[in-house]
């Protein structure tokens, strides 16, 4: 049982007793013992620990964690201050600049977003160093499906940004008419399809304000 320190404890408690998660936990125990896995085992659930269901206004769904040293810290697309911005994050900032005129910051720490109720959720929460999708099909998809099913049931409006094929497949779980579902290609330069020009950030703000909620301040502060 993971302690999220918020209402996710009650909402997700049954997942940890299911066979798929018991098998996943065994797989991860072996992986962390013999290979370099990202993020640190202590950071796997950081996004759920940081953004409770009550605070949630936007959920961004990506693929799996960054695969290079020092990058992944438990939040999709984010890196800690001082870490070089990966290409996917650079492209996110480029789209933000075009869409809303946001200045490209000097760091890739997205905690400014999480403090505003943005859940930065990957479809798969761990990965082997240098091996994208190496932990796909091991059970994480079922776990994050459960997170999205809970979000789908929420009464208050939520913006769901699904970036990339893996994330878009989860769109079938999101059929609550109160929510806004936005789909685009993954921001990785290697992805097929369009990300640039999707205008998800302005669309999110328009939806939130039309529902009586505050717009997101997307500008990441410099450090």
Secondary structure, 3 states (H helix, E strand, C coil): CCCCCCCHHHHHHHHHHCHHHHHHHHHHHHHHHHCCEECCCCCCCHHHHHCCCCCCCEEEEECCCCCCCCCCCCCCCCCCCCCCCCHHHHHHHHHHHHHHCCCCCCCCCCHHHHCCCEEEEECCCCEECCECCCCCCCCHHHHHHHHHHHHHCCCCCCEEEEECHHHHHHHHHCCCCCCEEEEECCCCCCCCCCCCCCCHHHHHHHHHHHCCCCCCCCCCCCC
